[in-house]
Amino acid sequence: ILTERRMIFYCNDLETLSECIHGLLALIYPFRWQHIFVPVLPESLINYLAAPMPFIIGIKSYLAHSKTEFEISEVILVDLDK
């Protein structure tokens, strides 16, 4: 997270997803995440995953496994269901 990479977290449970992402940001204290931060991204905004800047975004698991119209490269994917 301190290397300012693009990170996508996915989980079936929205509560777990949101809590884990907020907990991750609490772990970097006293530093602060200065980039895009979306704990739960709505399906209608899924194209935001192609953004070229660093981000931390949470999505539902079925969106992570579905085919998208754009290519996502150099992204760290974290499965919170495992």
Secondary structure, 3 states (H helix, E strand, C coil): CCCCCEEEEEECCHHHHHHHHHHHHHHCCCCCCCCEEECCCCHHHHHHHHCCCCEEEEEEHHHHHCCCCCCCCCEEEEECCC
